[in-house]
Structure formats: structure tokens, C-alpha cells
Amino acid sequence: MNTTTIERLLDVRDLTVEIETRRGTAVVVDGIDLYVNKGETLGVVGESGCGKSLTMLSLMRLLPNKIKVARGTAHFDGRDLQTMSNADLRKVRGGDIGFVFQDPMTSLNPVMRVGDQICEPLIYHRKMSKADARLRAVELLRLVGIPGPEERLMAYPHELSGGMRQRVMIAIGLACNPKLLIADEPTTALDVTIQAQIVDLVKELRAKLGMSVVWITHDLALIAGLVDRVAVLYAGTVVEVAPVDELYARPSHPYTRGLLASIPKLSDPPASRLSSIGGTPPEPGRRAKGCPFAPRCPLVETICHERVPKLEPLAGAANHRAACFVVQKMQEAA
């Protein structure tokens, strides 16, 4: 029996998502392959609009109108989420898979008390009584570090600070002790102190509950001490994936190098200019032929405009893969 398959909790293959536009069908997520092992934290990184959130929403079939999964599979704990019935998928959402959405102010119901929103998945998935669900809600608020949890159950979302609303979202995501927690930029718009607290909280809860985590972000610096592996997305494709230490020590794809170079460093001279990646990401449906990063790449060659590179292992590092003709050519020459 294949032990690698046993360890994998989530296995996504060739996931492709399309959107209907006035100009026709546009591919926004193109042939994504990802996996998450049991107890592992995967960081999904890239610029805004690269398909990070859309990829995870498509796994849960939470896509808006006119956006659909064109092909691909997403096996979670041995079952394909894409072919699962709606009734079975509802049992997975919020039960085995918890989701922390990007903006708690718009994700939380503004006319429901916080306590009722935490109790809802407990009553539906765990068949708890209202009294037991309320006790569990108090435990969860205490677990995520909210003071006075009994009183906070009666609060509405607008009565809480941004950091506390985010903690409530995490409490809802953790309510049913999920096997997988998907956190979609959970620290966006929070100050650095609260960001650090949320990161430490997720690390602590992951260790305590033994769950797997997918952390979506555009900030490579934020996840340095949080994740085990990193998948870098660009224009709806995975361009590089590696263990986090390996990625920081040996970034290979020009896009990954550009992201890391754009992080300010304390050692930089005070008057030095911040590094940036020139150009803009392609619009959905208007991606040029060949490598999607070719129009912005400082190492571009003729072949980059003609063919799409495959995600290939780097020499001596089977777990480190990059989709770049130039990188592969340099390895062959070495």
C-alpha cells in the first residue's frame, strides 16, 4: 500500500476554473496540482488576482455565478469533492473542512449575535443541543484568546474590533475540530501586532488539534515561521513549490525571486529604493501564449513565448519544483 497516499489529506489534480465574460470563456485557474499531508501547513502565495482564493473556493464549490470548474479532481480524505453530492458536501463544509474567510466584517452575519454564529455549525454538524453548543462556543472563544467569552457571545460583529472579529472567524472555522483549516488571508488589514498574535494562535491550535492548514497570503515574510511548504501561484498556475526553508534559501523561479526581493530588509540603506516586479499580471482570458510570466520576466528567452513550462523537480531536490525553461536549462548546463 502506498504510504504517501495514506498521508495525504487533500490531493488536487489538474484543477481548472473558467469564468464567462462578455468576450467569451476565460481561464482563471489553469491546471493546478496541489496536495496537503495530514498535520501539514501549506502556504499558498502570490499577488492579488493570481487565483489563490478562487482555487480554494472551487474546492468547496462556493464559486459565484458564471464561474465554474471546467476539469480536475480534488480528493479530500479519499473522496472527490468535485463529484460529491450537495448533501454530502454540506456535511464536509464547516465540519471536516473549516474556512476562515478573508474579511470577517463581510463574512460574519451583521444581524446575528456572535454566539449564534459559532453555535450554528455545532448544532448542524455535531447535532449538539443549544445548551451544549453554547458551552462549546464559550470554550472556543476562550481558546482563540477572546477575554470575557460569556459576554462576547451576545455581541454583534460591529461591536468587536478587527482582531476580535478575526478570532471569531477562526473560532467558527475550528468549531467542529476540522481535519483541514483553510485560512484565506486571515491577517489582512490587521496591524502587525495582531498579525503576530493570529499567526501564533494558528500554530498553537494546529499543534494542539493535529489538523492540517492551508494559509493563503500575498506576504512571503509572514509565513516564514508558520508553514511547512510553500506553493507560489502566478496567473492561475503553480510556478514553484518547495519546503519553506528550501524556498527561502534557494528560490528558483524568477517570480519567486522577485517576491522575495521586494521584502524590505533591515540591512538595506535608508535611502535605497524598494525592489519591485515590473509590469502587471495578465487579465483573465488575455494571457499571452507561452509562459504567463514571460512578459515581466528579466530572464525571458524565445522559448518562453512559445511554450508553457511544466512544473519540474530541481536537481538534487525532488520536493522542490519550478516551472521555468531558464531554470531547467541552467540545471542541464551545470
BELDA-V632451 format. One record per residue. PHI is phi in whole degrees, -180 to 180 (* if undefined). OMEGA is omega in whole degrees, 0 to 359 (* if undefined). BURIAL is # if it has 16 or more other C-alpha atoms within 10 Angstrom, else .. Layout:
# BELDA-V632451
PHI:OMEGA:BURIAL + PHI:OMEGA:BURIAL
This chain:
# BELDA-V632451
*:184:. + -79:182:. + -70:178:. + -63:179:. + -65:180:. + -62:184:. + -75:184:. + -78:177:# + -92:180:# + -128:181:# + -136:183:# + -105:181:# + -129:172:. + 53:181:# + -72:181:# + -130:182:# + -120:182:# + -122:177:# + -128:178:# + -86:179:. + -122:178:. + -64:181:. + -93:180:. + 118:182:. + -85:178:. + -120:177:# + -86:181:# + -110:172:# + -130:193:# + -123:171:# + 63:184:# + -78:172:# + -117:179:# + -145:170:# + -147:177:# + -133:177:# + -82:178:# + -64:180:# + 80:184:# + -100:172:# + -113:179:# + -108:174:# + -95:177:# + -112:192:# + -123:175:# + 166:179:# + -67:175:# + -59:179:. + 88:182:# + -85:177:# + 105:182:# + -62:182:# + -66:182:# + -62:178:# + -61:182:# + -71:177:# + -66:180:# + -68:177:# + -62:182:# + -91:182:# + 55:178:# + -113:185:. + -80:176:# + -67:176:. + -60:178:. + 73:173:. + -118:184:# + -145:174:# + -82:182:# + -84:178:. + -163:177:. + 114:179:# + -127:177:# + -144:182:# + -87:177:# + -118:180:# + 53:175:# + 90:181:. + -119:182:. + -84:180:# + -64:184:# + -75:181:# + -106:181:. + -69:177:. + -68:180:. + -60:180:. + -65:179:. + -69:181:. + -67:177:# + -63:178:. + -72:180:. + -79:180:# + -62:179:# + 80:178:# + -101:179:# + -81:177:# + -122:175:# + -97:183:# + -129:173:# + -105:185:# + -76:191:# + -66:185:# + -119:183:# + -64:182:# + -67:178:# + -96:181:. + -87:177:. + -78:179:# + -75:186:. + -69:183:. + -106:175:. + -113:176:. + -66:182:# + -56:182:# + -60:180:# + -65:181:# + -72:177:# + -76:182:# + -70:186:# + -54:179:# + -67:179:# + -67:179:# + -71:183:# + -76:186:. + -87:185:# + -102:177:. + 55:179:. + -78:170:# + -73:180:. + -61:180:. + -66:180:. + -68:179:. + -64:179:# + -67:177:# + -64:178:. + -66:179:# + -62:177:# + -63:178:# + -60:182:# + -66:178:# + -64:177:# + -69:181:. + -62:182:# + -89:170:# + 85:177:# + -92:180:# + -72:180:. + 57:187:. + -61:180:# + -61:180:# + -73:183:. + -68:178:# + -59:184:# + -90:183:. + -81:171:# + -95:184:# + -53:183:# + -70:180:. + -88:182:. + -109:175:. + -74:180:. + -60:179:# + -65:180:# + -71:176:# + -63:178:# + -65:177:# + -67:176:# + -64:177:# + -60:178:# + -66:178:# + -61:178:# + -64:179:# + -63:182:# + -94:190:# + -52:186:# + -101:182:# + 50:185:# + -67:174:# + -77:181:# + -135:174:# + -114:176:# + -103:182:# + -110:185:# + -94:181:# + 44:186:# + -70:181:# + -111:178:# + -61:177:# + 71:175:. + -100:179:. + -72:189:. + -63:179:. + -66:179:. + -68:176:# + -56:181:# + -61:179:. + -66:180:# + -66:178:# + -62:179:# + -63:180:. + -63:181:# + -64:177:# + -61:181:# + -65:181:. + -69:177:. + -61:179:# + -66:183:. + -74:186:. + -97:179:. + 70:182:# + -90:171:# + -94:183:# + -136:167:# + -113:183:# + -110:181:# + -95:181:# + -160:171:# + -105:188:# + -109:179:# + -64:182:# + -67:184:. + -64:188:. + -96:185:# + -54:182:# + -103:185:. + -110:190:# + -102:176:# + -94:179:# + -133:179:# + -129:171:# + -113:181:# + -98:181:# + -107:173:# + -145:177:# + 51:175:# + 80:178:# + -131:174:# + -86:181:# + -101:177:# + -161:176:# + -145:185:# + -165:168:# + -57:190:# + -59:180:# + -65:179:. + -65:181:# + -66:180:# + -72:182:# + -78:185:. + -141:177:. + -65:187:# + -112:182:# + -71:180:# + -55:179:# + -69:178:# + -62:178:# + -62:179:. + -65:178:# + -63:181:# + -68:180:# + -68:182:. + -81:178:. + -79:180:. + -63:181:. + -121:179:. + -65:181:. + -79:180:. + -68:175:. + -59:184:. + -56:185:. + -94:184:. + -73:179:. + -80:176:. + -72:178:. + -74:179:. + -146:176:. + -97:183:. + -68:177:. + 80:180:. + -134:177:. + -63:181:# + -71:175:# + -73:177:. + -56:180:# + 86:181:# + -121:180:. + -70:181:# + -70:177:. + -64:179:. + 94:182:# + -65:182:# + -65:181:# + -90:185:# + -54:182:# + -64:182:# + -113:189:# + -82:178:# + -76:182:. + -109:188:. + -58:175:# + -126:185:. + -58:183:. + -62:182:. + -65:179:# + -87:187:# + -108:184:. + -135:177:. + -93:181:# + -72:177:# + -90:177:. + -77:186:# + -114:177:# + -65:175:# + -83:181:# + -61:177:. + 76:181:. + -148:184:. + -64:181:. + -87:180:. + -112:182:# + -127:179:# + -142:178:# + -106:183:# + -155:179:# + -65:183:# + -67:178:# + -63:180:# + -65:178:# + -67:179:. + -66:178:. + -68:179:. + -66:181:. + -78:184:. + -72:*:.
